[in-house]
Amino acid sequence: MNTAGHSEATERRGLELTPFRGLRYDPDRVGSLAAVTSPPYDVVVRPDGVHHLESADPHNIVRLILPQAATPGDRNDQAAETLRRWLSEGVLTTDPDPGLYVYEQRDGNGMLQRGVIGALRVSDPAERVVLPHEDVMPHIVADRAALMRATSANLEPLLLTYRGDDSTTATADLIERTAEQPPLLATTTEDGFSHRLWSVTAPADLATIQADLARHQALIADGHHRWATYRRLRTEHPSPSAWDHGLVLLVDTARYPLRVRAIHRLLHDLPVGEALGALDDHFRVRRLQVPLPEALEALADAACAGNAFLLAGDGAFHLIDDPDPELLARTVPADRPTAWRTLDATVLHATLLDHVWHIPEDSPAHITYIHDAAATVAKAERDGGTAVLMHPVREEVVRDLARQGVTMPRKSTSFGPKPASGLVLRALDL
């Protein structure tokens, strides 16, 4: 072992992953494990997705992560009461021993992802241990913080990635050996992904994982708002406390590369005709009378040459690209790296939203972020708004900017597959 490197990592503290007693559904008390899971709260298309999940099983986790009531206070109180009731009824039970959890996701197309779920020490940005790559919206952080305070629980894990190397082979081997054992649970969700979970409780195994991860930093792949929420709640509680840690899934992307997808925008009060009319000669506009998959292929081709977007909502697709360089020079901040200044998300927010369309990006009344392209188009057509479909950013660009301390515009990327919500929770008062 490199003693100097180890000392530097120890001083930097690195990733500190702590075992916890997982809170899990009792399979005998629910219809099926698949029926009580959900995508992460910010991936669920509302209200359609919430209604679908609520009807799947009366104990679906969406009733905790996205409670439905008239006011925010009522929603949080309802989630807290629902959690207390499920605990008292034995719908949710606590594992007997603290552990870390090996989690596997697999689809039918060769995608395999394995990682470790645990309670990660919440670090300050200056420590450079957990690297964000996107900005957050304060109202969402406030909303998630209020829900976590009310429930005193981490209801779903964040997705963090690290780049394994020769120093993490012991952890990688341990994960592979664990995956050969019978799992605590196994289920297949309606998206076709199979999920398996194992508990690691042996002290020697826990020490191996903790020592390996202490040498590394992590990139937030999914969950910037929840990480910001962890940081806010940690400052509200004197240390040491359970709030010093937050629930995460850590995936070694050197071994299990993630997929990077775009997050699309729905502009509520801007019809497609008005959006196109405001472009003037600022962008090239081409109307595409083709199905969505072909339109996305055209977007991908255009994105290879520069900034490009698809607008939809009027029954057709409109490819906009080739922006006016003088317009970009006037509207995109010049004090950032070129990789940031040329991002599609940067041009969308700095040029199109702020300058051309005059839409406030932090207002949910004007803009909604949706992960599924077809759902974005359908809602735009139904509501009379404009769908802005994006092309994904490469992971190397994301990681490089994060290491420079440069955050991307909010909701720039969607890493996946994301952990299913509802397989393991963390109660902070147990």
KOLKE-100852 format. One record per residue: x, z, y of N, C-alpha, C in turn; residue in three letters. Coordinates in steps of 0.02 Angstrom, whole numbers, plus 32768, in hexadecimal, padded with zeros to 4 digits. Each point is the difference from the previous one (the first is absolute). Example, Ala and Ser with C-alpha at 12.3 -4.5 7.8 and 13.67 -1.06 7.14 Angstrom:
<sites>
829481867EE47FD38000803B802D8000803CALA;7FEE7FDC8035802A8003803B7FD980258037SER;
</sites>
This chain:
<sites>
802A80007FC47FD68000803C802C8000803EMET;7FED7FDB803380257FFE803F7FF0803E8027ASN;8031802F80037FF48041801F7FF27FF8804BTHR;80257FD580227FF57FF780477FBB7FE4800EALA;7FED7FCE7FD87FBD7FE380087FCA80337FF3GLY;800C802A7FCB7FCF80337FF07FF980338038HIS;80388014801E7FFD803080367FDA7FE4803CSER;800E7FC080107FDD7FE180387FB57FFD7FF3GLU;7FED7FED7FC27FB97FFC7FF07FE080458002ALA;802580347FE87FE4804380017FF580178047THR;80327FF2802C7FF9801480457FC57FDC8021GLU;7FF77FC07FEE7FC97FD9801A7FBE80157FE1ARG;800580247FC77FC7801C7FDB7FDD7FCC7FD5ARG;7FFD7FC180157FE37FCD7FD67FB8800E7FECGLY;7FEA7FE07FCB7FBB80087FE77FFD803F7FD6LEU;7FD2802C80117FF7803F7FDB7FB97FFF7FE2GLU;7FFD7FF27FBF7FC17FF97FDD7FF3803F7FD7LEU;7FC7801F800C7FF080407FE27FC77FFA7FCDTHR;800580217FC67FC880007FD07FC38023801EPRO;7FC67FEF7FE77FC2802080157FCF7FFF7FC6PHE;7FCE802A80057FCB80017FCD7FCA7FCF8014ARG;80007FC77FDE7FD27FCB80127FB880137FF4GLY;7FD67FE7802D7FB880087FFA7FE47FBF7FE6LEU;7FDF80037FC47FEB7FC27FE07FB880067FE7ARG;7FDF7FC67FFA7FBD7FFE7FE4800180147FB7TYR;7FCE80277FEA7FF5800D7FB97FDA7FC57FE4ASP;801F7FD97FD27FDF7FC47FE77FBD800E7FDFPRO;7FF6803D7FE87FC180117FDF7FC8800C8032ASP;8011800780407FCD801080337FED7FC4802AARG;80207FC77FF67FF17FC480287FF17FC67FD1VAL;7FE07FCD801B7FEE7FC67FD7803D7FDE7FE2GLY;80317FF2802A80407FE47FEA8032800B8038SER;803F80037FEF80338009803380017FC48030LEU;7FF57FC47FE680007FC6802B7FC880048034ALA;7FC7801D7FEC7FC68003802D800880338038ALA;8031802D7FFB800980328035803B7FF0802DVAL;80257FCA7FF180387FED80297FEA7FD4803ATHR;802E7FF5802E7FF37FD6803B80427FE48018SER;7FFF7FC78023803C7FED8026800D80348036PRO;803C8000801F800C802E80387FCB7FF78036PRO;7FF6803680277FC88002803080017FC48030TYR;803B7FE8801480037FCB80337FFA7FBB7FE2ASP;7FFB7FFB7FBE7FF67FC07FDF7FB77FF37FF0VAL;7FD880357FFC7FB97FFA7FF17FDD7FDD803AVAL;7FDF7FC97FF17FDA7FDC80337FBF8026800DVAL;7FF68013803E7FC5802880117FCC7FD68024ARG;7FBF800E7FF37FE680337FD37FF67FE87FB9PRO;80077FBF7FF47FEF7FE47FBE802780227FC8ASP;804180068009802A801D7FCC7FF080497FF2GLY;7FF0802680357FEE80467FF77FC180067FD6VAL;7FCE7FD880107FC280037FDA800B7FED7FB7HIS;80297FCD7FF5800F7FEB7FBC802180387FD8HIS;80318021801E802480367FDE7FD4803D7FF6LEU;7FD8801080317FD3803A7FF97FCF7FF67FC6GLU;7FEA7FC27FF77FD07FF27FCB80217FFB7FBCSER;80437FF97FFE80237FFA7FC07FFD80417FD9ALA;8004803980237FFD80417FE07FF380348036ASP;7FD680327FF47FF280328034803E80298013PRO;80357FFC7FD7803C8027800F80397FD38017HIS;7FF17FC3801680367FD480168027801F803AASN;80417FF87FFF802D801E80317FF17FEA8047ILE;7FDC7FC780097FF07FE880427FD680348026VAL;7FDC802B7FDB7FD880348022802D80358020ARG;803F80027FED802F802D8020802A7FDC8035LEU;80187FC47FF1802D7FDE802F7FDB7FDC8038ILE;7FC17FED7FF47FD77FDF80337FB9801D7FFELEU;7FF88041800F7FBD801E7FFE7FD27FE08033PRO;7FC07FFC7FF07FCF7FE0802C7FD18034801DGLN;8001800680427FD2802D80247FFC7FE98048ALA;7FD6802180287FF17FE98043803A80078030ALA;802680367FFA8037800D802F8040800D7FDATHR;80397FF880218040800F7FDE800380477FE5PRO;7FE780318027800180457FE87FD680087FC2GLY;7FC57FE180007FD480047FC580217FDF7FC3ASP;80227FC8800C80207FDD7FC98036802C7FE0ARG;8028801F80298036802B7FE57FE4803D7FDDASN;7FCC801F801D7FE080397FDF7FE37FEC7FBDASP;7FE37FC47FFE7FE27FE77FC280367FF67FCBGLN;80397FE3801380367FF67FD1801A80437FE5ALA;80088031802C801880427FEB7FCF80207FD0ALA;7FBF7FFB800E7FCE801E7FD47FFE7FDB7FBDGLU;80067FBE800280007FDA7FC2803C80147FD5THR;803A8007801E803B80147FDA7FF780457FE2LEU;7FE7802F80277FF480447FE57FCF7FFE7FC6ARG;7FCB7FD880067FCE7FFC7FCB801E7FE27FC0ARG;80267FCA8008801E7FE17FC58031802F7FDETRP;802380288027802E80317FE27FDA80367FDALEU;7FCB8019801E7FD980367FE07FDC7FE77FC2SER;7FEC7FC080007FDD7FE47FC7802F7FE77FCAGLU;80418000800E80307FE97FCE80077FB47FFEGLY;7FE37FDD803180097FB7800280497FF0800EVAL;801F8027802C80477FFD800D8021803F7FE5LEU;80377FF97FDC8023803A7FE5804A7FFB8011THR;8020803A8002804780038012802B80017FC2THR;80337FD77FFF802E80017FC7802280447FFBASP;800F80177FC2801980447FF78047800B801BPRO;802A7FCD7FFF80468009801480127FD08039ASP;802A8017802E80187FD28034802B7FC97FE2PRO;7FF87FC5801980287FC87FE780027FC78032GLY;802A7FD07FF17FFF7FBF801F7FDC7FD17FD1LEU;7FE37FCA801A7FD77FD57FD7801C7FB98000TYR;800D7FE67FC580127FBA7FF97FC07FD77FFFVAL;7FFD7FCD802A7FC37FD9800980117FB67FF4TYR;7FD67FE07FD7800A7FBA7FEF7FC27FD78012GLU;800D7FC5801E7FCC7FCF800C80157FBE7FE1GLN;7FD17FDF7FE0800F7FC07FDF7FC37FD38006ARG;800C7FBF800F7FC87FD18000800B7FCD7FC8ASP;7FD37FCF7FFB80057FD07FCA802E7FC6800FGLY;802280018039802A7FC88014804A80118001ASN;801380357FDC804680127FFB801880338033GLY;7FD48016802D801380328031800380457FDEMET;803A80218006800880447FE68023802A8035LEU;7FE280388010801D802D80327FFE80477FE6GLN;803880228004800380467FED802380278037ARG;7FE9803D800B801F802B80327FF180487FF1GLY;8013802B802F7FF980497FF77FD5801B8039VAL;7FCD80267FEF7FD680228030801680488006ILE;80088017803E80138045800B7FF080148047GLY;8010803E80117FF7801A804480427FF98025ALA;80037FD58030803E7FF080248006802A803FLEU;803C801C800C800C8024803D7FF37FD3803CARG;7FD98018802F7FEF7FDA803C803A80078031VAL;80217FC9800F803D800180297FF17FE48045SER;802B8010802F7FFB7FE58044801D7FBA8003ASP;7FE77FD6802D801B7FBB8005804B7FFF800BPRO;801B8030802680488000800F802B80087FC2ALA;7FE4801B7FCA8026800A7FC3800C7FBE7FDBGLU;7FD87FCC800F80087FBF7FE17FFA80047FB4ARG;7FD6802C7FE87FF580077FB87FC57FD57FEAVAL;7FCA800280267FC67FD67FF37FF97FD0803BVAL;80067FBF7FF180027FCD80357FBB7FDF8008LEU;7FE1800780397FC37FDA800D80127FB98015PRO;7FD27FD27FF6800C7FBC801A7FC67FE8802BHIS;7FCD802A800A7FC87FED802A7FED8039802EGLU;7FE37FEE80397FE38032802D7FBE80197FE3ASP;7FE88038801A7FC1801B7FE97FCF8005803BVAL;7FC180057FEF7FCB800880327FEC80498003MET;80068020803A7FF4804880057FBC80167FE7PRO;7FCC7FD8800B7FBD80167FEC7FFA80037FB4HIS;80267FD57FDC7FFD80037FB78027803D7FE7ILE;8039800F801E8025803C7FEE7FD5803E800BVAL;7FDE800280387FD4803A800F7FC980057FCCALA;7FE47FC77FEC7FCA80007FCE801980197FBDASP;803A7FE77FE9801B80167FBF8015804A8003ARG;801A801680398015804680067FC4802E7FFBALA;7FC97FED80207FC4802A7FFD7FE580047FB9ALA;80047FC97FDB7FE980007FBB802D802C7FD4LEU;80427FFB8009802D80297FD87FFA804A8011MET;7FF5801080407FF6804680127FC1801B7FDEARG;7FCB7FD980017FC080177FE58004800A7FB5ALA;80217FD27FDD800380047FB7803C80277FE7THR;8032800B802B803E80217FEC801D7FDE7FC2SER;80047FBD800480167FDA7FC5801F7FBE8017ALA;80307FE87FD880177FBB80047FD87FD97FCDASN;7FD27FD680177FCF7FE17FD380197FC07FDFLEU;80367FE2801B801A7FC27FE380497FF98014GLU;80297FE77FD380487FFB800F80117FC4802CPRO;8032800A802B801E7FC88024802B7FD87FD0LEU;800F7FC28011802D7FD67FD980427FF98027LEU;8035801D7FE480437FFB801D802E7FDB7FD0LEU;80317FDD801B802F7FDC7FD5804780168010THR;802B7FFC7FCD8048800A800A80247FCC7FD6TYR;803F7FF5801080287FCF7FDD802F80247FD0ARG;7FEE80007FC1802980217FCE80437FDE7FF7GLY;803280267FE880427FE57FF3801E80267FC5ASP;80417FFE7FF9802080227FC77FF4804B8000ASP;7FF0801D803A7FF6804880037FBA80157FE8SER;7FD37FD07FF57FBC80117FEB7FF07FE77FBATHR;80337FEE7FD97FF17FE77FBD7FE180367FD4THR;80138040800B7FE480357FD77FB58006800BALA;7FEA7FFA803F7FB98002800F7FDD7FC47FE3THR;801D7FC580077FE27FC37FE57FF880067FB4ALA;803380197FDF7FFC80087FB77FCB80347FEEASP;7FFB803580267FCF80347FF27FB97FE38007LEU;7FF57FD880347FBF7FE1800A7FEE7FD37FC4ILE;80317FD97FE97FF37FD37FC87FF280277FC0GLU;802580367FF47FF480297FC47FBB80218004ARG;7FEE8018803B7FBF802080087FC87FD07FF2THR;80087FC180167FCC7FCE7FF67FF67FED7FB7ALA;802D80157FD57FF77FF47FB87FD680367FDEGLU;7FF1803680257FDA80377FE47FB57FF6800DGLN;7FD580247FDB7FB87FFD800F7FF2801A8047PRO;7FD87FDD80277FF5801480467FCB80378006PRO;80008021803A7FCA802F80107FBE7FDB8008LEU;80037FC6801E7FC47FD8800A80137FB67FFFLEU;7FCF7FD87FEE80077FB780017FBD7FE28010ALA;7FFE7FD1802F7FC17FE08011800E7FBC801ETHR;7FCF7FD5800180067FBE801E7FC97FF98035THR;80147FF3803D7FD17FFB80377FE57FB98006THR;7FCC7FF880287FDC7FBF8001802A7FC8801EGLU;803880108020802C7FCC8019802E7FE57FCBASP;7FF9801A7FC280287FE77FC8804080267FF4GLY;80118030802B803C80287FF77FF480397FCFPHE;803080087FD27FFE803A7FD5802D8035801ESER;7FEC803F7FF980248039801E800E80347FCAHIS;803D801A8000801180367FD2802880358027ARG;7FF7803F7FEB801F80388024801C80317FCDLEU;803E8017800D802080337FD680188039802DTRP;8002803C7FE5801B80398025804780107FE6SER;802E800B802F804580137FF0800980488016VAL;8008802E7FD0800380478011804080227FE9THR;80277FE17FD4803D801F7FE78031800B803AALA;801B803C8008802D800E8039803B7FD08004PRO;801E7FED7FC880397FD380027FEC7FBB801AALA;7FC57FE87FEB7FE87FBF80187FF08002804AASP;7FE1803680167FF08006804780408001802ALEU;803280247FE780408005802480217FBC8005ALA;7FFB7FD87FCB801E7FBD80017FE17FD58037THR;7FBE7FFF80027FDD7FD78032801180188046ILE;7FFE8041800A800C801B804280477FF28018GLN;803080077FD480467FF38013800B7FB78010ALA;7FE27FD37FD980087FB9800D7FE27FEC8043ASP;7FC38017800E7FDD7FEC803D801F801E803ELEU;802280387FF9801F8021803A80357FD58021ALA;80177FCC7FDD80337FD3801C7FE27FC58025ARG;7FBE7FFD80057FE07FC380197FD1800E803AHIS;7FF27FC980257FCB7FFF80327FC97FD37FE6GLN;7FC68004801F7FC77FD97FE97FE17FDA8039ALA;7FE27FC77FF07FD97FD9802F7FB6800C7FF3LEU;7FDA800C80357FB780067FF77FE57FBA7FF3ILE;7FE87FF57FC47FE27FBF7FF07FB680008012ALA;7FDE80377FF47FB9800580117FF0804A800EASP;7FE3800D80397FEC80448010801F801C8040GLY;800D7FD58031801F8017803E7FD580358023HIS;7FBE7FF580007FD5803080227FFE80437FDBHIS;80017FFE7FBE8000803F7FDB804380248006ARG;80377FDB800480418021800B800180218046TRP;7FE67FDC80327FFC801E80437FD2803D7FFFALA;7FCC7FFD7FD67FD4803A7FF98024803A7FE1THR;80277FF37FCB802880367FE1802D80218035TYR;80207FD68029802D801C80327FDA802A8033ARG;7FC67FE980147FD8802780317FEB80437FE1ARG;7FE87FFE7FC37FE6803E7FE2803980307FEFLEU;803B7FE67FF28038802D7FF480108029803EARG;7FFC7FE1803B800F8024803E7FCB80358010THR;7FC57FFA7FE27FCB8030800E8004803E7FD4GLU;80297FFF7FCD800480387FD08048801A7FFEHIS;80098041800A8044801C7FFE80207FF57FBBPRO;803F7FED800180257FF77FC1801980437FE8SER;800880097FBF7FEF7FCF7FCC7FB680027FEFPRO;7FE47FC57FF27FBA7FFC7FEB7FF77FC17FD7SER;7FC77FFA7FE07FF17FC57FD87FFD7FC1802BALA;7FF5800980427FFC7FC7802E80447FE2800FTRP;803580207FE880437FE48009800B7FC27FD4ASP;7FD37FF47FD180067FC87FD17FC07FD78000HIS;80077FC17FED7FC77FD37FFC80037FD67FC1GLY;7FC67FEC7FE77FFB7FDC7FC180167FB78008LEU;80307FEA7FD680197FBC8004800B7FE47FBAVAL;80017FBD7FFC80197FDC7FC6803F7FDD8016LEU;8037800C7FDC80417FE0800F800F7FCC7FCBLEU;800C7FC28016800E7FC87FD380447FE38010VAL;80287FF77FCC80427FE080077FF57FB48000ASP;80067FE1803A7FF17FB88004803B7FD57FE8THR;803A801F7FF380367FDA7FDF7FEB7FF07FB9ALA;7FD9802D7FE27FE97FF77FBB7FB97FE37FFEARG;7FD78014802E7FB97FEA80027FF07FE58045TYR;800F7FC1800E7FF27FE480427FB58001800FPRO;7FF08011803E7FBA800180157FEC7FBB8019LEU;7FBF7FF480017FE67FC480217FF080128048ARG;800E7FD2802D7FF0800A80477FCA7FCE8013VAL;7FC9801B80197FC87FD580157FF0800F8049ARG;7FD97FD3801D7FEE800880467FC2802D8007ALA;7FF8801C803B7FC3802380137FE07FD68037ILE;7FC17FEF7FF67FDD7FD2802D7FD980268035HIS;7FEC7FDC80357FDB801F80377FBB7FE28006ARG;7FD0802B800F7FBC7FEA80117FF380138048LEU;7FF67FCE802A7FF2800B80477FB57FFE800ALEU;7FE2803A800E7FB780067FFD7FDC7FDA8037HIS;80178004803D7FDA7FE68039801A7FBD8019ASP;80257FDD7FD7801D7FC180157FEB7FC97FCFLEU;7FCF7FD780127FEE7FC77FD4803A7FCF7FFBPRO;80017FDB7FC980377FD17FF480067FCD8038VAL;7FC87FE7801980037FCE80358022801A803EGLY;7FF2803F80128020801D803B804B800B7FF3GLU;801080167FC38046800C7FEF80287FC08006ALA;7FE47FC87FE680237FC0800380037FE68048LEU;7FCA800A80257FFE7FE7804480338020802EGLY;8010803F7FF180308024802A80487FEB7FF3ALA;800C7FDB7FCA80447FEE7FEF801D7FCB802ELEU;7FD57FD7801F80167FCA802C80377FD77FDDASP;80387FF9802280377FDB7FE28036802E7FE6ASP;7FEE803F7FF6803280327FEB80157FF87FB8HIS;7FD27FE97FD5800D7FF87FB87FE57FBC7FEBPHE;801D7FE57FCA7FE27FC67FE07FC780197FD3ARG;7FC87FDD80017FC580147FD97FEC7FC77FD2VAL;7FF7800E7FBF7FE97FCE7FD17FC7801C7FD7ARG;7FC97FDC7FFE7FC580167FDA80087FEB7FB7ARG;7FF5802F7FD180077FF37FB97FBD80097FDDLEU;7FE67FCC7FE37FC180057FD9801380047FB6GLN;801E80377FED801780097FBB7FEE80467FEAVAL;8002800D7FBD7FF380447FE8803780308017PRO;7FF180417FFB802F8033801780457FFB7FE0LEU;80077FF67FBD80437FFC7FE4802A7FC8801EPRO;7FE17FC6800D80257FC9801E8012800F8049GLU;7FD380228022800E80138046803B80308003ALA;8004802F7FD18037802F7FFE80427FDD7FEFLEU;7FFC7FCD7FD6803C7FD87FF180197FDC803FGLU;7FD17FE6802780137FDE803E801F80328031ALA;7FE5803D8001801D8034802A804780107FEALEU;800B80067FBE8042800F7FE780327FCA8013ALA;7FEB7FC17FFB802D7FC9801280118003804AASP;7FCE800D802A800C80028048802C803C8013ALA;7FF780377FDC8026803D800F804B7FF77FF2ALA;80117FD07FD580477FF47FF280247FE4803ECYS;7FD97FE1802D801E7FE1803B7FFC802B803EALA;7FD680347FFE7FF7802A803C7FC080287FFBGLY;7FEB801C80397FC4802A80017FC27FD67FF2ASN;7FD580197FD37FC47FDC7FEE7FC980317FEBALA;7FC27FED800C7FC7802B7FF07FC67FD37FEBPHE;7FD2801D7FDA7FC17FDE7FEF7FC780258022LEU;7FD77FDC80267FC3801D801C7FC57FE87FD7LEU;7FD0802C7FF47FC57FEE7FD97FC5802A8018ALA;7FC47FEA7FEC7FC3802480127FC77FD18011GLY;800F7FBF80067FCD7FCF80127FF57FCD7FC8ASP;801580117FC47FF67FD27FC7803B7FD37FF3GLY;80338003802A803C7FD77FF6803D802C800BALA;803B7FE37FF4803F8022800E80247FD98037PHE;801F8026802D80247FE180378048801A7FFEHIS;802E7FD37FF1804780127FFC801E7FFA8046LEU;80198037801A802180008041804A80107FF7ILE;802A7FD6801C804880097FF980237FE0803BASP;80427FFB7FFD80287FE080347FF2801E8045ASP;8009804180097FF1801F8041802E7FE88037PRO;7FE88001803D80267FEC803A803A8031800BASP;803F7FE97FFD8039802D80087FFF80268042PRO;7FE87FE180357FFE802280417FCE80397FFEGLU;7FC87FF57FDD7FCE80367FFA801E803B7FD9LEU;80237FF27FC9802080357FDA80338025802ALEU;80277FDC802780338020802A7FE0802F8033ALA;7FC47FEF80187FDE802B80327FDF803C7FE1ARG;7FEB7FFB7FC17FD480337FE48020802D7FCCTHR;80337FE87FDD802080287FCB8038802A801EVAL;800180417FF78036802A801B80457FE77FEBPRO;802E7FFF802F80427FE47FF3803380347FE9ALA;7FEC803F7FFC803080357FF1800180137FB6ASP;7FED7FD27FD57FFF800D7FB980297FCB7FDBARG;8013800D7FC180257FCD7FDA7FD87FC07FF7PRO;80237FC97FF67FDF7FC07FF77FD080017FC6THR;801380237FC97FD480037FC57FBD801F8012ALA;7FFF8030802E7FC1801F80167FDA7FD2802ETRP;80247FDF802F7FDF7FD880337FDE7FC27FE1ARG;80187FEA7FC67FE47FC47FE17FCD800F7FC9THR;7FF1803F7FF57FCD80117FCF7FBC7FE48015LEU;7FD97FE97FCE7FBC7FEB80107FD78039801FASP;8008803C7FE57FDA8038801A8013800F8048ALA;803F7FF880128015800B80457FDE7FCD802ETHR;80037FC17FED7FE17FCB80297FB5800A8003VAL;7FE180137FC97FB8800C80017FEE80368032LEU;802380397FFC7FEC8038802B80177FF88048HIS;803F7FEB800B801A7FFB80447FE57FC48025ALA;7FF87FC87FDC7FED7FC280227FB57FF37FFBTHR;7FE67FFD7FC27FBA7FED7FF87FD080388014LEU;8007803A7FE27FD18036800F800680188048LEU;803D800F80158009801D80437FF77FCC8038ASP;801F7FC67FF980047FD180387FC97FCB7FFFHIS;7FF17FE47FC67FD17FC87FFC7FB980187FF8VAL;7FF4802E7FD17FBC80157FF17FEC80428021TRP;80318025801A7FF2804080237FD880307FD5HIS;8018800B7FC47FDF802E7FD0802D803C7FF5ILE;7FE6803D800B8029803C7FF3800A800B7FB6PRO;803F80027FEA800E80037FB97FF180447FE1GLU;7FFA803480297FF680437FE57FB780168001ASP;7FD37FD0800A7FB9801080037FDC7FE67FC2SER;7FE6802E7FD67FDC7FE97FC47FBF7FDC8012PRO;7FE98008803E7FC37FDC8014800F7FB5800AALA;803F7FEF800B80117FBA800C80247FDF7FC6HIS;802480267FD8802A7FE27FCC8001802C7FC2ILE;7FFA7FE07FC6800380237FC080377FDE7FD6THR;802480297FDA80377FE77FD67FE87FFF7FB8TYR;80027FC67FE07FE67FF87FBC80357FDF7FD4ILE;8009801A7FC380357FE77FD57FED7FC17FDBHIS;7FC17FF47FF47FEA7FC77FD87FEB7FC6802DASP;801D7FC67FF57FF37FC6802B7FB77FEA7FFBALA;7FE67FFB7FC37FBB7FE97FF77FCF80308020ALA;800C80417FFB7FD38031801E80027FFB804CALA;803B7FF3801C80077FF880487FD77FC58019THR;80067FC77FDC7FDC7FC480147FB5800C7FFAVAL;7FEA801F7FC97FB9800B7FF57FE2802C8036ALA;8023803580147FE6802C80347FFF7FDD8043LYS;80327FD6800E80007FDB803F7FC57FD08004ALA;7FF27FDD7FC97FC87FD17FFF7FBE80248006GLU;7FFB803A7FE27FC1802680027FF5801F8045ARG;80378018801F7FF98026803F800A7FD5803EASP;80157FC17FF8800B7FD6803A8042800D8023GLY;802F801F7FDE8042800E801D80337FCD7FE9GLY;803E8010800C80377FD47FEC802D80237FCETHR;800D7FE17FC8803180187FD080447FE18011ALA;8033802A800480447FE7800A8026800F7FC0VAL;80107FCB7FDA802380087FC1804B7FF8800BLEU;8026802D7FE180488004800B80267FEB7FC2MET;803F7FED8009802E7FF17FC9802E803D7FF6HIS;800E80147FC28027803E7FF680497FFA8017PRO;801D803A80108046800580138029800F7FC1VAL;803E7FE77FFD802B800F7FC8801880498002ARG;8007801F7FC5801580467FFD8044800B8020GLU;802E7FD07FFA80438009801C7FFC8008804CGLU;7FD27FDB80207FF9800580497FE680468012VAL;7FD080187FDA7FE38042800D803580367FFBVAL;80267FFE7FC9803280347FF480387FFD8034ARG;80147FC4801280377FF880307FEB801D8044ASP;7FC47FF180177FE9801B80407FF9804C7FFDLEU;7FE780197FC77FF880497FF9804480238004ALA;80327FE37FE18042801F8002801E7FFF8047ARG;7FEA7FD0802980167FFE80467FD8802F802CGLN;7FCD80207FE27FD6802D80277FCB7FDB8029GLY;7FF37FC17FEE7FCF7FD780247FBF7FFE7FD9VAL;7FCA8015801E7FBF7FFE7FDE7FDD7FBE800FTHR;7FDD7FE77FCE7FDA7FC280087FBC8010801EMET;7FDC7FCE801A7FBC800D80177FD6801D7FC8PRO;7FD1802A80127FD880227FCE7FDC7FCF7FD2ARG;7FF880167FC27FDE7FD97FCD801F7FBA7FF8LYS;80437FFE7FFE80237FC07FF880057FEB7FB8SER;8001802F7FD2800D7FF07FBA7FD380287FD2THR;7FF97FE77FC47FDC80247FCB802A7FFB7FC0SER;802380367FF0802780027FC27FD380137FC6PHE;80107FE67FC67FD880127FC680247FEE7FBFGLY;7FE280157FC87FBF80207FFD80018048801APRO;7FC9801380207FFA8043801B7FE880307FCALYS;8013803F80037FE6802F7FCF7FB580098006PRO;7FDF80047FC87FB8800D80027FF380488017ALA;7FD08008802B7FED804380167FD1801F7FCCSER;800B80407FF17FD580237FD2802080117FBEGLY;803D7FE97FF3802180107FC0802280448002LEU;801E80118039801C804380077FFE8012804AVAL;7FE9803D800E7FFB801B8044802D803D8005LEU;800B8017803D8029803C800B7FD9802F802DARG;7FEC80397FE47FDF803480288035802C8020ALA;7FFA800F80408033802580237FF4804C7FFDLEU;7FC880157FE77FF180477FFD7FFA801A7FB9ASP;801C7FDA7FCF7FFE80177FBA8046800F7FE8LEU;
</sites>
